[in-house]
Amino acid sequence: MQAIVPYLNFNGNASEALSFYCKALNGAVIYQQAYSESPMEFDPAFKDKIMHATFKAGDLTLMASDTNGKFTVSPGTNVSLSMNFDDIESIDKTFAAMSAGSNITMPLQDTFWGARFGMLIDKFGVSWMFNCELKKVEGEQAETLDITG
């Protein structure tokens, strides 16, 4: 398992927040993708909103996104802890263990971005994301998934 990365969710102002963090924390957005740049279905009003971004400042890494228009977040519900795994066996085992007494908000599954991914809120109310990049066989693509809820 790799380091835990905080994942911040916003109600449409992720770009503004990331700009602020770049200045305040002397960092940079190293990756950014809008909803319109993905194969996901989305509310047209969110086409230019951030589907996913990665921010770095020194050893600090944050990930961020805007909600997809089908739900909103509020203070206290807008941060998840994201775990990245190096192999499928580890992510499957950890997701199963963490699922005890949890609310699974997205079952663990293969995604269009080439990873096995799932989300849950554990029995203590903490939101977790699980991600493992899939090993690609040349010419093979990951299955397309609709996570718009």
Secondary structure as the mmCIF struct_conf table of DSSP 4:
data_model
#
loop_
_struct_conf.conf_type_id
_struct_conf.id
_struct_conf.beg_label_comp_id
_struct_conf.beg_label_asym_id
_struct_conf.beg_label_seq_id
_struct_conf.end_label_comp_id
_struct_conf.end_label_asym_id
_struct_conf.end_label_seq_id
STRN STRN1 VAL A 5 PHE A 10
BEND BEND1 ASN A 11 GLY A 12
HELX_RH_AL_P HELX_RH_AL_P1 ALA A 14 ALA A 24
TURN_TY1_P TURN_TY1_P1 LEU A 25 ASN A 26
STRN STRN2 ALA A 28 ALA A 34
HELX_RH_3T_P HELX_RH_3T_P1 TYR A 35 GLU A 37
BEND BEND2 SER A 38 MET A 40
HELX_RH_3T_P HELX_RH_3T_P2 PRO A 44 PHE A 46
TURN_TY1_P TURN_TY1_P2 LYS A 47 ASP A 48
BEND BEND3 LYS A 49 LYS A 49
STRN STRN3 ILE A 50 ALA A 57
TURN_TY1_P TURN_TY1_P3 GLY A 58 ASP A 59
STRN STRN4 LEU A 60 ASP A 66
BEND BEND4 GLY A 69 LYS A 70
TURN_TY1_P TURN_TY1_P4 PRO A 75 GLY A 76
BEND BEND5 THR A 77 ASN A 78
STRN STRN5 VAL A 79 PHE A 85
BEND BEND6 ASP A 86 ASP A 87
HELX_RH_AL_P HELX_RH_AL_P2 ILE A 88 MET A 98
TURN_TY1_P TURN_TY1_P5 SER A 99 GLY A 101
STRN STRN6 ASN A 103 ASP A 110
TURN_TY1_P TURN_TY1_P6 PHE A 112 TRP A 113
BEND BEND7 GLY A 114 GLY A 114
STRN STRN7 ALA A 115 ILE A 121
TURN_TY1_P TURN_TY1_P7 LYS A 123 PHE A 124
BEND BEND8 GLY A 125 GLY A 125
STRN STRN8 SER A 127 GLU A 133
HELX_LH_PP_P HELX_LH_PP_P1 LEU A 134 VAL A 137
TURN_TY1_P TURN_TY1_P8 GLU A 138 GLY A 139
HELX_LH_PP_P HELX_LH_PP_P2 ALA A 142 THR A 144
#
